[in-house]
């Protein structure tokens, strides 16, 4: 393909390609997690457990708003990767322009909904009165201005779709380091609390979004769209929405389940909310060993689908499964042995109740990491193949099981019952996704295989 250097995944050893592509994303995940950890650690250690709980109470809500937009950016990645596999340069340029236009409009719309809906939603979820003001403040800043994060995600999705996972890494590192500096400045120097952490996130994301966009236009001629490419292309926009909206709705369904679970967690008081926050942060560290290998597969399957390479898609899934199973088992063992010590990064050892409850959560979920890695893999594969509607069915199964288990088991055995909700949902959702993938309905939509030039 002329005019651009891309990561072609339609040729070569699948494992080597996936590792080479996923490693920068994994490093990026470490830096992203680092600034999330700093947010939590700064609040937990320098502001107090109440601030930590206030942030934790927003987890499902902020995720819901973010997932609405990442569904769209995920659709962008699918369309651009398939266009790359088909070798359609002109349409890639037009798709890039339409991607920026769509995500800006969508980001502003979702941000407005988040800002005005923050307080009613927190009240609806039964957020404890001693932390609700902090939760509302965080949502209004971090989600109300999330258009900057959506813009960054859109640029990253386009770059990853053409096989460039290194450039998004560099700007994510910039964002992470800047966020850490601003966290410390706003909280420790200027005396801000939750609002300082939220503003640090928004400012760092805005800087990264602008710089990554400028770099994309200068580096890749195929992505250097003109004003004409910003005009709405109905076919491209239709593809973005056809793929992106189901993905967004899929993630939102999971978030709805988490909203229900959050309301159950809230009913046990702010200490349990804080424990859930700590346990979730530890899980985010553990899954770094394997999550990006699963997430990156949508680009692999998308490019090979566009090139019509059926056997290569199956080969890639087989090799990726082996890799993810090994890494997820390693992560599980590490968390079972050392999860308590990782939890101490976020909470003082004197908070014995928070530490005890969070360790229970960590140990239960660690036993199910292989199922989590595999459901991510098969859903990524299906998205790259354009079978995004299948993930809705998988998510409905996952959602229903989460709600049922969290409500019933929490009444029977307390907070420990809630921690089984997500793992059982992973297993049931995996059965659906893997079954549909191997049924092979997507094969009927494969274009003719491209001949090697």
C-alpha positions as CSV (number, residue, x, y, z in Angstrom):
1,X,0.0,0.0,0.0
2,X,1.5,3.3,-1.1
3,X,1.9,6.4,1.0
4,X,1.8,4.8,4.4
5,X,3.7,2.4,6.5
6,X,1.2,0.0,8.1
7,X,1.3,-3.2,10.2
8,X,0.0,-5.8,7.8
9,X,-1.4,-8.8,9.7
10,X,-2.5,-10.7,6.7
11,X,1.0,-12.3,6.3
12,X,3.5,-13.8,8.7
13,X,3.3,-15.8,11.9
14,X,0.1,-14.8,13.8
15,X,1.6,-15.2,17.3
16,X,4.6,-13.0,16.5
17,X,2.4,-10.4,14.9
18,X,0.0,-10.3,17.8
19,X,2.8,-10.1,20.3
20,X,4.5,-7.3,18.3
21,X,1.3,-5.4,18.0
22,X,0.0,-6.0,21.6
23,X,3.2,-5.2,23.5
24,X,3.1,-1.5,22.9
25,X,-0.6,-1.6,23.9
26,X,0.3,-3.5,27.1
27,X,3.0,-1.0,28.0
28,X,0.4,1.7,27.3
29,X,-2.0,-0.1,29.6
30,X,0.6,0.0,32.3
31,X,1.0,3.7,32.0
32,X,-2.8,4.2,31.8
33,X,-3.2,2.1,34.9
34,X,-0.4,4.0,36.6
35,X,-2.2,7.3,36.4
36,X,-5.5,5.6,37.5
37,X,-3.6,4.1,40.4
38,X,-2.1,7.5,41.3
39,X,-5.6,9.0,41.3
40,X,-6.8,6.3,43.7
41,X,-3.6,6.3,45.9
42,X,-3.5,10.1,46.2
43,X,-7.1,10.2,47.3
44,X,-6.9,7.2,49.6
45,X,-3.7,8.2,51.3
46,X,-3.8,12.0,51.3
47,X,-7.5,12.8,51.3
48,X,-9.1,9.9,53.0
49,X,-11.2,6.7,52.7
50,X,-14.3,8.9,52.0
51,X,-12.8,10.4,48.9
52,X,-11.7,6.9,47.8
53,X,-15.3,5.6,48.2
54,X,-16.7,8.6,46.4
55,X,-14.6,7.8,43.3
56,X,-15.4,4.1,43.6
57,X,-19.1,4.8,43.7
58,X,-18.8,6.4,40.2
59,X,-17.1,3.4,38.6
60,X,-20.1,1.8,36.9
61,X,-21.5,5.2,36.0
62,X,-18.4,6.6,34.4
63,X,-17.9,3.2,32.6
64,X,-21.4,3.4,31.2
65,X,-20.8,6.8,29.6
66,X,-17.3,5.9,28.4
67,X,-18.6,2.6,26.9
68,X,-21.2,4.5,24.9
69,X,-18.3,6.4,23.1
70,X,-15.8,3.5,22.9
71,X,-18.4,1.5,21.0
72,X,-18.2,4.1,18.3
73,X,-14.4,4.2,18.3
74,X,-14.4,0.4,18.2
75,X,-16.6,0.6,15.1
76,X,-14.1,3.0,13.5
77,X,-11.3,0.5,14.1
78,X,-13.3,-2.3,12.5
79,X,-14.2,-0.3,9.4
80,X,-10.6,1.1,8.9
81,X,-8.9,-2.3,9.4
82,X,-11.2,-4.0,6.9
83,X,-10.6,-1.2,4.4
84,X,-6.9,-1.6,4.9
85,X,-7.2,-5.4,4.3
86,X,-9.1,-4.6,1.1
87,X,-6.4,-2.0,0.0
88,X,-8.9,0.9,-0.4
89,X,-6.7,4.0,0.2
90,X,-9.1,6.7,-0.9
91,X,-11.9,5.4,1.3
92,X,-9.5,5.1,4.3
93,X,-8.8,8.8,4.0
94,X,-12.5,9.6,3.8
95,X,-13.2,7.3,6.7
96,X,-10.6,9.1,8.9
97,X,-12.3,12.4,8.4
98,X,-15.7,11.1,9.1
99,X,-14.4,9.3,12.2
100,X,-13.2,12.6,13.7
101,X,-16.5,14.3,12.9
102,X,-18.6,11.5,14.4
103,X,-16.7,11.2,17.6
104,X,-16.6,15.0,18.3
105,X,-20.4,15.2,18.0
106,X,-21.0,12.0,19.9
107,X,-18.6,13.0,22.7
108,X,-20.2,16.4,23.2
109,X,-23.7,14.8,23.4
110,X,-22.7,12.1,25.9
111,X,-20.8,14.7,27.9
112,X,-23.9,16.9,28.2
113,X,-26.0,13.9,29.3
114,X,-23.4,12.9,32.0
115,X,-23.1,16.5,33.4
116,X,-26.9,17.0,33.9
117,X,-27.6,13.4,34.8
118,X,-24.9,12.9,37.4
119,X,-26.8,13.9,40.6
120,X,-30.1,12.1,39.7
121,X,-28.3,8.9,38.8
122,X,-26.2,8.9,42.0
123,X,-29.3,9.3,44.0
124,X,-31.1,6.6,42.1
125,X,-28.2,4.2,42.9
126,X,-28.5,4.9,46.6
127,X,-25.0,6.4,46.9
128,X,-24.3,6.9,50.7
129,X,-25.0,10.5,51.7
130,X,-21.5,11.0,53.1
131,X,-19.9,10.5,49.6
132,X,-22.5,11.5,47.1
133,X,-21.3,15.1,46.6
134,X,-17.8,14.0,45.7
135,X,-19.2,11.4,43.3
136,X,-21.3,14.0,41.5
137,X,-18.4,16.4,41.2
138,X,-16.2,13.7,39.7
139,X,-18.7,12.7,37.1
140,X,-19.5,16.2,36.1
141,X,-15.9,17.0,35.4
142,X,-14.5,13.6,34.1
143,X,-17.5,12.6,32.1
144,X,-19.0,16.0,31.3
145,X,-15.8,17.0,29.4
146,X,-15.1,13.5,28.1
147,X,-15.1,14.8,24.5
148,X,-11.3,15.1,24.8
149,X,-11.0,11.5,25.7
150,X,-13.3,10.5,22.9
151,X,-11.2,12.5,20.4
152,X,-8.0,10.8,21.7
153,X,-9.6,7.3,21.4
154,X,-10.8,8.0,17.9
155,X,-7.2,8.9,16.7
156,X,-5.8,5.9,18.5
157,X,-8.4,3.6,16.9
158,X,-7.5,4.8,13.4
159,X,-3.8,4.4,14.1
160,X,-4.2,0.9,15.6
161,X,-6.5,-0.2,12.7
162,X,-3.6,0.5,10.3
163,X,-1.3,-1.5,12.5
164,X,0.4,1.3,14.4
165,X,0.1,0.5,18.1
166,X,3.4,2.3,19.0
167,X,2.3,5.9,18.4
168,X,-0.8,5.7,20.7
169,X,1.6,4.3,23.3
170,X,3.8,7.3,23.2
171,X,1.0,9.7,23.6
172,X,-0.6,7.6,26.4
173,X,2.8,7.7,28.2
174,X,2.7,11.5,27.8
175,X,-0.9,11.6,29.1
176,X,0.0,9.3,32.1
177,X,3.0,11.3,33.2
178,X,1.3,14.6,32.9
179,X,-1.7,13.3,34.9
180,X,0.6,12.1,37.7
181,X,2.3,15.5,37.9
182,X,-1.1,17.3,37.9
183,X,-2.6,15.0,40.5
184,X,0.2,15.8,42.9
185,X,0.2,19.5,42.1
186,X,-3.6,19.9,42.5
187,X,-4.0,17.7,45.6
188,X,-0.8,18.1,47.5
189,X,0.2,21.6,46.6
190,X,-3.1,23.4,45.8
191,X,-5.2,21.5,48.4
192,X,-7.8,20.3,45.9
193,X,-9.5,16.9,46.5
194,X,-11.7,15.0,44.1
195,X,-12.1,17.9,41.7
196,X,-8.3,18.1,41.4
197,X,-8.0,14.5,40.4
198,X,-10.8,14.9,37.8
199,X,-9.3,18.1,36.3
200,X,-5.8,16.4,36.1
201,X,-7.3,13.6,34.0
202,X,-9.2,16.0,31.6
203,X,-6.2,18.3,31.1
204,X,-3.8,15.5,30.4
205,X,-6.2,13.8,27.9
206,X,-6.7,17.1,26.1
207,X,-3.0,17.6,25.6
208,X,-2.6,14.1,24.3
209,X,-5.6,14.3,22.0
210,X,-4.3,17.4,20.2
211,X,-0.7,16.2,19.8
212,X,-1.7,12.7,18.6
213,X,-4.1,14.3,16.0
214,X,-1.3,16.6,14.7
215,X,1.1,13.7,14.5
216,X,-1.3,11.4,12.7
217,X,-1.8,14.0,9.9
218,X,1.9,14.7,9.5
219,X,3.1,11.0,9.6
220,X,0.5,9.2,7.5
221,X,-0.5,10.7,4.1
222,X,-3.3,8.1,3.8
223,X,-4.9,9.6,6.9
224,X,-4.4,13.2,5.9
225,X,-8.0,14.0,5.1
226,X,-9.1,17.2,3.5
227,X,-12.1,19.4,4.2
228,X,-14.1,17.4,1.6
229,X,-13.5,14.2,3.6
230,X,-15.2,15.8,6.5
231,X,-18.5,15.8,4.6
232,X,-20.8,13.1,5.8
233,X,-20.3,9.9,3.8
234,X,-23.5,7.9,4.4
235,X,-22.0,4.6,3.6
236,X,-19.1,5.1,6.0
237,X,-21.2,6.6,8.7
238,X,-23.7,3.8,8.3
239,X,-20.9,1.2,8.8
240,X,-19.6,3.1,11.9
241,X,-23.0,3.1,13.4
242,X,-23.8,-0.4,12.3
243,X,-20.7,-1.7,14.1
244,X,-20.3,0.9,16.8
245,X,-23.8,1.2,18.2
246,X,-24.2,-2.5,18.9
247,X,-20.7,-2.5,20.6
248,X,-21.7,0.6,22.6
249,X,-25.0,-1.0,23.6
250,X,-23.2,-4.2,24.4
251,X,-20.9,-2.4,26.8
252,X,-23.8,-0.4,28.2
253,X,-25.7,-3.6,29.0
254,X,-22.8,-4.7,31.0
255,X,-22.7,-1.3,32.7
256,X,-26.4,-1.6,33.5
257,X,-25.5,-4.8,35.3
258,X,-22.8,-3.0,37.1
259,X,-25.1,-0.2,38.1
260,X,-27.4,-2.7,39.7
261,X,-24.4,-4.4,41.4
262,X,-23.2,-0.9,42.5
263,X,-26.6,-0.2,44.1
264,X,-26.3,-3.5,46.0
265,X,-22.7,-2.7,47.1
266,X,-23.9,0.8,48.2
267,X,-26.4,-0.8,50.5
268,X,-23.6,-2.3,52.6
269,X,-22.0,1.2,53.3
270,X,-19.0,3.2,52.2
271,X,-16.4,0.7,53.6
272,X,-17.6,-2.0,51.2
273,X,-17.7,0.6,48.4
274,X,-14.1,1.5,49.2
275,X,-13.2,-2.2,49.3
276,X,-14.8,-2.8,45.9
277,X,-12.8,0.2,44.5
278,X,-9.5,-1.3,45.8
279,X,-10.3,-4.8,44.5
280,X,-11.2,-3.4,41.1
281,X,-7.9,-1.5,40.9
282,X,-6.0,-4.7,41.7
283,X,-7.9,-6.6,39.0
284,X,-6.9,-4.0,36.5
285,X,-3.3,-4.6,37.3
286,X,-3.6,-8.4,37.0
287,X,-5.3,-8.5,33.7
288,X,-2.6,-6.3,32.1
289,X,-0.8,-9.6,31.5
290,X,-3.3,-10.7,28.9
291,X,-6.0,-8.2,28.1
292,X,-4.2,-6.4,25.3
293,X,-3.5,-9.6,23.5
294,X,-7.2,-10.3,23.5
295,X,-8.2,-6.7,22.6
296,X,-5.7,-6.5,19.7
297,X,-7.3,-9.4,17.9
298,X,-10.1,-7.3,16.4
299,X,-7.5,-5.7,14.2
300,X,-6.0,-9.0,13.2
301,X,-9.4,-10.5,12.4
302,X,-10.6,-7.4,10.6
303,X,-7.6,-7.2,8.3
304,X,-7.7,-10.9,7.5
305,X,-11.5,-10.7,7.0
306,X,-11.0,-7.8,4.5
307,X,-8.4,-9.9,2.7
308,X,-10.7,-13.0,2.7
309,X,-8.4,-15.2,4.6
310,X,-10.6,-17.7,6.5
311,X,-8.0,-20.3,7.5
312,X,-5.7,-17.6,8.8
313,X,-8.4,-16.3,11.1
314,X,-8.9,-19.7,12.6
315,X,-5.2,-20.2,13.0
316,X,-4.8,-16.8,14.7
317,X,-7.6,-17.6,17.2
318,X,-6.0,-20.9,18.1
319,X,-2.6,-19.4,18.7
320,X,-4.1,-16.4,20.6
321,X,-6.1,-18.8,22.9
322,X,-2.9,-20.7,23.9
323,X,-1.1,-17.4,24.7
324,X,-4.0,-15.9,26.7
325,X,-4.6,-19.1,28.7
326,X,-1.0,-19.2,29.8
327,X,-0.9,-15.5,30.7
328,X,-4.2,-15.5,32.5
329,X,-3.2,-18.5,34.6
330,X,0.0,-16.8,35.6
331,X,-2.0,-13.7,36.6
332,X,-4.3,-15.8,38.7
333,X,-1.5,-17.4,40.6
334,X,0.2,-14.1,41.2
335,X,-3.0,-12.5,42.6
336,X,-3.8,-15.5,44.8
337,X,-0.3,-15.3,46.3
338,X,0.3,-11.5,46.4
339,X,-3.1,-9.8,45.9
340,X,-3.1,-8.5,49.5
341,X,0.2,-6.7,49.0
342,X,-1.0,-5.1,45.8
343,X,-4.1,-3.9,47.6
344,X,-1.9,-2.1,50.2
345,X,-0.9,0.2,47.4
346,X,-4.3,1.8,47.6
347,X,-5.3,1.7,51.2
348,X,-3.6,2.0,54.5
349,X,-3.0,-1.3,56.4
350,X,-5.0,0.1,59.4
351,X,-8.2,-0.1,57.3
352,X,-8.6,-3.8,58.1
353,X,-12.2,-4.2,57.0
354,X,-11.6,-2.6,53.6
355,X,-8.5,-4.7,53.1
356,X,-10.2,-8.0,54.1
357,X,-13.2,-7.5,51.9
358,X,-11.1,-6.4,48.9
359,X,-8.9,-9.4,49.2
360,X,-11.9,-11.7,49.1
361,X,-13.0,-10.0,45.9
362,X,-9.5,-10.4,44.4
363,X,-9.2,-14.1,45.2
364,X,-12.6,-15.0,43.8
365,X,-12.2,-13.2,40.5
366,X,-8.6,-14.4,40.0
367,X,-9.8,-18.0,39.8
368,X,-11.9,-17.0,36.7
369,X,-9.2,-14.9,34.8
370,X,-8.9,-17.6,32.0
371,X,-12.6,-17.2,31.2
372,X,-12.3,-13.4,31.2
373,X,-9.4,-13.5,28.8
374,X,-11.2,-15.9,26.4
375,X,-14.4,-14.0,26.3
376,X,-12.4,-10.8,25.4
377,X,-10.6,-12.8,22.7
378,X,-13.8,-14.2,21.0
379,X,-15.7,-10.9,21.3
380,X,-12.7,-9.1,19.7
381,X,-12.6,-11.7,16.9
382,X,-16.3,-11.4,16.3
383,X,-16.1,-7.6,16.2
384,X,-13.3,-7.6,13.7
385,X,-15.4,-10.0,11.5
386,X,-18.3,-7.6,11.7
387,X,-20.4,-9.9,13.9
388,X,-21.0,-7.3,16.5
389,X,-24.6,-8.2,17.1
390,X,-23.5,-11.5,18.5
391,X,-21.8,-9.7,21.4
392,X,-25.1,-8.3,22.4
393,X,-26.5,-11.7,23.0
394,X,-23.4,-12.7,25.0
395,X,-23.7,-9.5,27.0
396,X,-27.4,-10.1,27.8
397,X,-26.5,-13.5,29.2
398,X,-23.7,-12.0,31.2
399,X,-25.9,-9.1,32.4
400,X,-28.8,-11.3,33.6
401,X,-26.5,-13.6,35.5
402,X,-24.7,-10.7,37.2
403,X,-27.9,-9.1,38.3
404,X,-29.4,-12.4,39.5
405,X,-26.4,-13.6,41.4
406,X,-25.5,-10.2,43.0
407,X,-29.0,-9.7,44.3
408,X,-29.6,-13.3,45.5
409,X,-26.2,-14.2,46.9
410,X,-25.7,-10.9,48.7
411,X,-28.9,-11.6,50.7
412,X,-27.6,-15.0,51.6
413,X,-24.0,-14.5,52.4
414,X,-23.4,-10.7,52.4
415,X,-20.9,-8.8,50.2
416,X,-19.0,-12.0,49.3
417,X,-22.0,-13.1,47.2
418,X,-21.6,-10.0,45.0
419,X,-18.1,-10.9,44.0
420,X,-19.3,-14.1,42.3
421,X,-21.6,-12.2,39.9
422,X,-19.0,-11.1,37.3
423,X,-17.0,-14.4,37.1
424,X,-20.1,-16.5,36.5
425,X,-21.2,-13.9,33.9
426,X,-17.8,-14.3,32.1
427,X,-18.2,-18.1,31.9
428,X,-21.8,-17.9,30.5
429,X,-21.0,-15.1,28.0
430,X,-17.9,-17.1,26.8
431,X,-20.1,-20.1,26.0
432,X,-22.2,-17.9,23.7
433,X,-19.4,-16.1,22.0
434,X,-17.2,-19.1,21.4
435,X,-20.1,-21.1,20.1
436,X,-21.1,-18.5,17.6
437,X,-17.6,-18.0,16.4
438,X,-17.0,-21.7,15.7
439,X,-20.4,-22.1,14.1
440,X,-18.9,-20.1,11.3
441,X,-21.8,-18.0,10.1
442,X,-19.4,-15.2,9.4
443,X,-17.6,-17.2,6.7
444,X,-20.6,-16.6,4.4
445,X,-19.7,-12.8,4.4
446,X,-16.0,-13.3,3.5
447,X,-15.0,-11.4,0.4
448,X,-12.9,-13.3,-2.2
449,X,-9.3,-13.9,-1.0
450,X,-6.8,-11.3,-2.2
451,X,-4.1,-12.7,-4.3
452,X,-0.5,-12.0,-3.2
453,X,1.2,-9.3,-5.2
